[in-house]
Every structure is written in structure tokens, then in C-alpha cells.
Amino acid sequence: MKKDSDHAFFGQPRGLATLAFTEFWERFSYYGMKAILLYYMYFAVTKGGLGMDKATAMSVTAIYGSLVYLSSIIGGFAADRIWGGHKTVFIGGIFIMFGHIFLALPFGEFALFASIALIVIGTGLLKPNISEMVGGLYSQDDVRRDSGFSVLVMGINMGSFIAPLIVGWLGQKVNFHLGFSLAAIGMAIGLFFYVVDGNKYLNKDDFAAPDPLRPDEMKALALKVVAAVVAIAAVLGIMGLMGKFNLTNVINFITFIAIIVPIAYFAMFLTSKKVTKTERSRVWAYIPLFLAAVIFWAIEEQGSVVLAMFAETQTKLNFLGFTIPASWFQSLNPLFIIIYTPFFAWLWMHLGKRQPSSPKKFTWGLMIAGLSFIVMMLPIGMHGVHSLVSPLWLVLSWAVVEIAELLISPVGLSVTTKLAPRAFRSQMMSMWFLADAAAQAINAQVVKFYTPGNEFLYFGFVGGATVVLGILLMFVTPRIEKLMAGVN
């Protein structure tokens, strides 16, 4: 069947249903697990948790998110050069499912870190390739392409919205391990339908690597992998010999990697002979936008760390005799995305060529993101750090930051493709994931300053600094627009 002639799924290719459903369950499992992970780590053993101190639990949660986005680089390479998209997604789903199974077992910290490792690898294999496979369902001039991606995004957000409500309730009200087991079941359901439907309805081009490794390249790759493993083992070994091998230093090491990798990428883009003068100018223009994205994601991703902690420790959770699980607040992010997206889609269409440039959208997004933290200063200032406050303050904070996300996230994806050098298009797309990876790695250090009694200063400093950086970006926007060399 020709691509343009397949209208079996409400006018869309039938394979879109397969991929959107798979993504729904993958996001269900990921965000369901993440909604209760922080609480599982720091709740006392008598309450079913691991009894970690809160600062360590927040750092682990942040660095886990960083590793997930770092690993996405592996997924793109594996699909392009080794297995093809179809098999890479399946293998990734298997890793994710077993990662959740590990957490469902009461094996303490060993199961926690084994689970993190498996889910990091699995998400890295799956996440970048689902989107690529959706694109493969359409010909280049198929007008249904954008609406197809809208269906995929809706699947992502619906899975992200429902998961904290179900997994969060089961994990916090009944048992953490039962919550994690539900996340595992969700991923298993997604894999089942992916296998059953995938062989029938997905693009056959995704069943093989488009640019398979040659034998000589395979050998070179093996040497690089071995060298990387040896280097990491050497660093960890030196830590051990110096008596410094502990969780804090491992997190510090991962933070360093997450920051140095995008720096190395930019250095490669700017020095490569494959990059033209105009393309090099556009890469320079992308650097401040990348830094702005890092700052934004550092705020946004604290929703599952700092705001999650605030929800549990400083928020009134009793409502009409029912105690709301703190994990339910994690559904606010996708809920506001679902609410706002139609408005922003209409707004940009309505404004057309009169809409602000990408750097200006980033400027406003950054300032609004900062305001979402400044909002959190108000209840603390009015009631003090030892009083429980209305949950509506958290609702307001998320409502504000999601406006910023829709000014930065989809715009950032678009501008990344436009500013990418022709020779490095795929690797430039990896940079967008690396912005989130770097942000969460920085969070792993920053969240340590969120301590009892220090909340007012924390929200004020992080939020205020973000607003100031947004204002600074406004002043350099004309220079960025010039460097973009004709790209809007």
C-alpha cells in the first residue's frame, strides 16, 4: 500500500495508531514511575521507602532524568546503523519493562539503581525513534504529516496525565512496589500491541538500518565503546582508591559528563570543514538559545523534584475528607499542555509572519518560567515555612511554567532543525535532548540547596535569576537574529 493511500486511522495511516499507542504506554510507565520515585527514596523504611535523606533523593531523581536524555544519542545511532527503528524501539521497550519489574521487587537500593540503568538504556533506544518512525509513515509532501505528529503528542500527554493519577494513588496509598508493577504492566501492554500491529502497519523501511555499519566500522565502534568503558571504570576505580567512591561523587561525575558533551558537540560543529560560513554563523546563533533552553528546562524539570517535595511536605492535601496523593500534582504538567496547545497553534497561525522571532519567544518563555518560581515565594512569605498552604499555589505555578514550555519547547525543536548544518542534521537534533540532560544534571547540584527553612530564598534566587537572564537575552536578541542569517 502506498503511503498516501493509507487512511485507515481516522484519515491517518494505520501505523500511527500503533506508534501513538506505544508512546502512550511508554509515557504512562515512565511518568507513573517518576511520580512516586522521589517519595519511595526518601520515605522511611517503615512507610515502605528506602529512608534516604531528602537532598540525596532529589539529586538522584534529577540525575536520573539527565541520564535518560543523554542516552537518546545512543538510540538514534542504533536505529540508523545497527538494528533499524522497529527493532530498536522493541529492544528499548524490553529494557524499560524489566527496569520497572526490578523496582516492583522489594530488593532495596540494588533494585533501584539496576532499574535506573535499565530504564535509561531503554528510553534512550525508544524515545528518539518513535518520532522518526511516525515521519516515515508519510511521503515528504503529505499534508497530513503535521496533524499526525499532533496525534502522537496527544498520546504522549494523555499517558503522562493519567499515569500519576493511577500509579501515584496505588504507590502512595497502597504500596510503592505495586505502583511500580503497574508501570511495568503498562509497558508490557504497549509492547504487546507494538509487536502485533507493528509487523502489519509500520513502514517496512524501519525494519532495517538505513546505513548499516560496515565490518571495518564495527571494529572501530567496538574499540571506542571499550575505550569509553575503560575510561569510566578508571575514573570510578580512582574514586575507590582515594576512598571517594560514593553516590554524591558519582552524581558529580555524571553532571560533568552531561555538561561537557554538548560543549564537545558545539566545538565539532564550529570547527568542522563540512560546515559552511553561513551554517557556522547559525550555530553561533544557536548557542545562546541552547543556553536559554538549559535554564528553562532546569526550572521545568524541578516540577518532579522540588515542587514534588513541596507538595508532600508543605501543601494541604486534605480535600472534603479525602487526602490527595502528592504524586497527583505531576499530572498538572501534561494537563496544561493539553489545554494550552490548541490556543498556541491558533495564535501562531493567526499571527503568521507577524509572530515574534524564535529568540523573542525564548526571551518571553524564560522570563515566564522564572515567574513560576517567584509565584511560590508568595505562600511562604504569607504563611511561613512551617505552615501548610493551599494546593492552588502549585496549580498556579504549573499553569505559569507550561505557558513558558509552549513558547520554548516546540519553538526550540523547530529552530534546531532550521539552524542545523546540513552535514550534522541528526546530531544537531540530539542537542535539543542534551539541553534537557544538562539542565537536569545542573539540577542534581542545585536542588541540594532546597532545605527546610530555605525555601523562600531558593524560589526567589532561582526564579529571579531566570527572569534576569531572560531580560539579558532580550538585549542580545538582535545580534542572535543577525547571526541566524535569514532563518526566522
N, C-alpha and C positions, 0 to 999 in steps of 0.2 A: 504494500500500500504506500502510495506517495504521501509525503509529509503533509502537504496542503490539503489532501483529500480526507484526512482523518479528523472527524468532528464528533466522535463518539461520546465525549465527556462534556456535555452542555456547550457544544460548539468548539471545544478544545480537543487536542489529541488525547486518546485514552490513556497514554502513558503518563500524562500529567497527574491523573488521579493516583496512580501508583506512587509517583515521587512525592506528591504533596502529602499523601497518607503516611509514607515512610518518614518524611520530615516531621510530620505531626507527632508521631510516636517517639522519634528520637528526641525532639524538644521536650515532650512530656516526660521522658525518662530523665533527661539532663536537668531540667528546671525543677522537677519534682524532687530529685535527689539534692540539688543545691539549696532548695528551700529549707531543708532540715539539717543539712550538713553542719553548719556552724553550731547549731544547738546541740547536735549529737556530740560534737567535740568538747564543748565546754560544760555541758550539764554534768552534774555529779554522777558518779557510778550508781548511786542509789536511785537515781532518776533515769537510769538506762543509758547514760552518756559515758564519755571517756575520762571526764574530770580534768581536761586541760585547762590552763589558765586562759582567760579571755583574749589577751593580746596575742598569744601564740595561735589560738583558734582562728582569729581574724586574719593573721598573716598567712596561715596555711590555706584558708579559703581564697584569699587574693592570689597567692602564687599558683594555686590550682587553676584558677581562671586564666592566668598568664600562660601556663604550660599548654592549655587547651588551644589557645590561639597561636602559640609558637608552632605547635605540631601540625597546623594546617598546611605548612610549607611541604611537609612530607607527603600529604595526601595528593596534592597536585602532581608532584613528581611521580608518585607510584602509579597514578592513573595514566599519565602521559607516556611513561617509559617502561612500565613493568606489566601491570595487570589490565589496564583499561578501566573506565569509570565504573562499569557494572560490578565487576569483581571487587574492586577497591572499596566500594560502598558496602558490599556484603561483608567483607572481612572486617571493616570498621565497625559495623553493627554487631558482629560476634564479639569483638573486644569490649564494646560498650556493655553488652548484655552480661558478660562474665564479670565485668567491673562492678555492676550493680549486685550481682549474685554474691560477690565477695563481701560487700557491705551488708548484705542481708544476713550474713553469718556472724554470730557473736564471737569473733576472734580478735577483738580489740584493735590496737594500733596497727598490727601487722596487716589485718584485713583492710583498714583504712588506706594505708599507703599503697598496698597492692591494687586496691580498687582505683585509686587516683591514677596510678601508672597505666592501667588497662584502659580507663575511660579517656585519658589524654591521648593515647595512641589511637584508639578507636574513633574519637571525634575528629582527630586530625585527618584520618583517612576518609571519613564520611562527609564532613561538613563542606569542604570546598567543591566536592564532586557532584552533589545533588544539584546545585545551581547550574553547573556546567552541563549536566545531562538534560535538564529542562530546556536549555538553549538548543540542544541537539534535536529536540522534537520538532523544531520549526526550520523552515528554509529562511535564508537571510532576509527576504522581502515579505515574509508572512506578517500581516498586520496584527495577528493575534499574539505575537510574542510578548509585548508588554503586559497585556492582560493575563497571560499565562504566568508570568512572574508574580503578578498581583495575587493570583490564586495560591502560589507557593508561599508567599509572605503571610497570607491569611492562615495557611496551615501551620506555619511556624508559630504565629502569635496565638492561635487557638490552643495549640499544645502547651505553650508556655503559660497561658492564662489558667487552663483547667488543672494542670499538674499540681501547683502549690495548694489548691483548694482540697484536692483529694489526698495526695501523698502527704501534704502538710498536716491535715487532720489525723490521718492514720498514724503518722510518725510521732506527733506530739501528744495526741490524746490516747493512743493505744500502746504502740511500741515502735521505736525507731527502726528496728530491723524489718518489721512488717512494712513500714513505709518504703524502705529501700527495696524490698522484694517486689512491691508494686511497680517501682520504676523498672526493675528487671523484666517483669511481665509485660510492661508497655513496650519495651524494646523488642521483646520476643514476638509480640503481635505484629509490630512494624516489619520485622524481618520475614515473618511468615508470608505476609501479603506481598512484600517486595519480591520474594522468590517465586511465588505462584504467578503473580501478574507480570513480573519483570521479563520473563522469558517470552511472553506473548506480545507485550505492548511497548517495550522500550526500544530506542533506536539501536539497531544492530551494530552500528559503528562503535558503540560504547562497550561492546563485548571483547574488544581487543585494544591493546595500546596503540595509539596513532603513530608514535615514534619510538618503537621498541629499542631497548639497549642492544648494541652490538656486543659480541663477545669481548672485544678489547675494552669497550666502555664499562662492561660489567666488572672486569678486573679492576679498573681504575676506581669504580664506585666502591667495591669491596675494600680496597686499600684506604679510601677516605673514611669509610664507616669505621674500620678498625682503628685508624688514627684518632678519630673523634672519641671513640670509646676509651682508648688508652689514655688520651688527654684528660678526659673526665675522671677516669679511675685514678690517674696520677694526682689530680687536684684533691680528690676525696681521700686518697692514701696519705698525702702530705698533711691534710687536716687531722687524720687519725694519729699520725706520728707525733704531731705537735699537741695532741690532746684537745684539738679544736673541732672534732667531728661531732656536731650536734645539729639539731633541727634548725636552729637560728642561722648557723653558718651555711647550711645547705640552701636555705631560703635566700641568703645574701648572694650566694654563688649563682643561683638561678636568676636573681634580679640583675646581676651583672651581665649575664648572657642575653637576657631579654632586651637590655638597653644597647649592648654592643652590636647585636645582629643587624638592626635597622641602620646603624651608623655604617657598618660594613657594606650594606646594600647601596646606600647613597654614595659612598666612596666609589663603588664599582660603576654605578650609573654615570657619575660625573667624570670619571677618568677613562671610560671605555672609548675606543676608537670607532665603535659601532654607533655611537650617539652623535648626531649632528649638532651644529651650533645652536640651532633653534630648539632642538629637543633638550639640549643641556640647559638652556635658559628656562624651559618649562620645568625641568627637575628642580632647579633653584627655586622656582615659584612654589613648587610642591612642598618644600621643606618647612616653611612656616605653617602651612596648612596641616602638615603631618604633626607638627608640634602642638598645634591647636587641638587636633583630634586626640592626641595623647592626654592633654589636660582635660578635655571633655570626658573621655572615657574613664579617667581617674575619678571624676565626680559620679558619673552614671553608674559605674560598676560598684561603687560603695553602697548602692542600694541593697546588695546581698550581704554586705559586711557591716558597715557602721549603722545604716538605717535598720537593718535586721536586728542588731544588738539593741538599738534604741526601742524598737517595737517590743522586744521581750522584757526589757528592764525598766523602761520609763514611760510606758504607754498604758492607759486604762483599757483593758481588754474585755471587761465585763460589759455586756450589752443585753438588756432585757433578760437578765438571769443566765445568759449564755456566755461562756468565756471563749473569745475568738482566739484561735491559734495564731501566734505571732507570724508564723510562716505564710499565712494568707496574704499578708501585705505584699509578698513577692508577685502576686497576680496583678498588682497595680500597673507595673511597667507595661506588659502586653495589653492590658485593658485600655490604657490611654493611647497606645499606638493604634489600636483598632478604632478608637473614637476619633482621633485626630487625622488619620491618614486620608480619608476622603476629602476633608477640608483643605489640606495642603495640596493634594492632587488638583483640586478645583482651582485653588489660589494661583498656582504656578501656570496652569493652563489659561486662566483668566488674564493674568498679567502679561503672558507671552514674553516678548522681547523687552518689556518694561520691568521685568522682575530683577531683583538685585543680583549682582555677580556672585559667584561661589564664595570668594573671600569675604564679601559683605555678609552673606548668610552665616558663614563661620563666625564672624565677629559677633553678630547678634546671638547665635547659638551659645557661644562661650559665656557671654555676659548673663544670659538667662540661666545657664547651668549653674553659675556662681550664685545667682539669686535663690536657687532651690535650696542651697545650704544656709544662706542668710535667713531664709524663712524659718529654719529650725532653731535659730537663736531666740526667736520671739517667745515660744512657750517656756523655754528655760529661763529667759530673762524675767518673765512674768511670774512664774511659779517656783523657780529654783531647781536645782539639780536633784533634789530628793523627793520631788512630788511627781505623781503620775499625771500625764497630760492627755488631752483628747486625741484619739486616733486620727481626727480630721487634719491635724498638723502634718502627719505623714502623708495623708492623701494629697494635701496641698503641695507638699514638696515634690512628690512624684508627678503630680499634674504639671508642675512648672518644668521639671527637668525633661519630661518627654516632649515638650514643645522644642526644647533645645536639640533633642535627638533627631527630630524630623527636619531641623534646619541643618544638621551636620551629617548624620549617617547616610541617608540616600544621596545627598549632595556630594558627600565625600567619595562614595562609590563611583558616582558619575564623573567627577573631576579627575579621579585617579585614572580612569580609562582614557580620558581626553589628554592628560599630560604625560602619559606613558611613552617612553621611547619605543619605536617600532621593534627594535631588537630585544626589548625586555618587557613586553606587554604582560605576560603571565606573572613574571617576578614582581612587576610593579603592583599588580593586584594583591600579591602577598603582603605588600607594605601596609595595606589597609588593615589586614588582620594583625600585623606586627604592631600597629599603633595601639590596639587594644591590649596586646600582650605586654608591651612596655608600660602601659598605664596601670595594669593590674600588678605588675612587678613593683612599680613605684608604690602602689597602694600597700603592698606587703610590708613596706617600711613605714609609710605614713600612718597607717591605722594603729600602730603601736602607741601613738600619741593620744588616741581616743581613750582616755582613762576616766574613772569616776571622779566627778568634780571638775573635770577639764572640758566638758562637752561644749560649753558656751564659747570658749576660746577656740576650740577645734573647728566648729562650724563657721565661726567668724573669720578665722585665718584662711582656711581652705576656700570658703566661698568668696571672701573679699579678694584674695589673691587671684582667683579665677576671673572675677569681674575686671580687675585692673589689667590682667593680661589680655582680656577681650578688648579693652579700650586701646591698649598699645597696638593690638592687631589692626584696629580701625585706622590708626595713623600710618601704618605701613602698607595698607591695602592698595593704594595707588601704585606703589612700587611692585607689589605682587602681580597686579593686573597687567602691568607693563611687561614683566618677565614671562607671563603666560603666552605672550606672542600670538595674539589673535584668538586664543581659546577663551570662551566665556564661562 
